């Protein structure tokens, strides 16, 4: 049976009905029904139907939603709480986030990064970053972020949450930070090298006849000069060579 207690005060092992969940999250009962059984969607006849939010979270948690519970419109409290934390209704302690009560109608974004139902490989909470949080992190307008997402081939592939909103994980942002840092280094390092010698050292064609030449490119017959050993591209070449040697030895 569904719990007669308020959702947040119900025992962890309890199962909640739509009204208990609606009271906990401060939403209409009809909204909870959509999370539980899904909603009609315009799609091609052969397109797969989106997995209902609670079903998706239950699968992430490894929780079995029995046919009896589904028939009785009951959802395990653990699934409800994990869903609330994931999409932005609840904070890390499982408490309703006050600002969420004033959220706009229609599509909305969590007030802060949320917690994914599945922890990271170390068992720690895995944060989801939505567009407003990512834009704030980089100090850019959301419009600029959208341009990055659509045009930058190295931008991380975003995920879709249980309410069809875009987000990234912390580790994806950390990887993109490295991309941006590399680009800054490349920008400061000047033009990319024109080639590499037999030892893998980068070089550029000499710009003036008076420049010291370290060799001649056999393909063009043009003289070139090696880049300094402490330059960005020289260090990058050394790192690539070491990585390749390690890969061959493994």
CORLIN-V205140 format. One record per pair of residues at least 24 apart in sequence whose ideal C-beta (glycine too) atoms are under 6 Angstrom apart, sorted by the first residue. I is the first residue (numbers start at 1). J is the second residue. D is the distance in Angstrom with one decimal. If there is no record, write none. Layout:
I,J,D ; I,J,D
//
This chain:
2,74,5.4 ; 10,77,5.5 ; 12,77,5.9 ; 14,77,5.0 ; 15,74,4.1 ; 15,76,5.4 ; 16,75,5.6 ; 16,77,5.6 ; 16,80,5.6 ; 17,73,5.9 ; 17,74,5.9 ; 18,73,5.7 ; 21,80,5.6 ; 25,89,4.9 ; 26,101,5.4 ; 53,83,6.0 ; 53,162,3.8 ; 54,79,5.6 ; 56,162,5.6 ; 57,82,5.2 ; 57,83,4.6 ; 57,117,5.2 ; 60,117,4.1 ; 60,118,5.1 ; 61,117,5.6 ; 82,117,4.3 ; 85,115,4.4 ; 86,114,5.6 ; 86,116,5.9 ; 86,117,5.5 ; 87,161,5.9 ; 87,162,5.7 ; 87,163,5.5 ; 88,114,5.1 ; 127,170,4.8 ; 128,167,4.3 ; 129,167,5.9 ; 129,168,5.0 ; 130,167,4.9 ; 154,179,4.9 ; 185,232,5.1 ; 189,232,3.6 ; 189,233,6.0 ; 193,233,5.2 ; 200,237,5.3 ; 200,241,5.2 ; 201,226,5.4 ; 202,227,4.8 ; 202,233,4.5 ; 202,234,5.8 ; 202,237,5.4
//
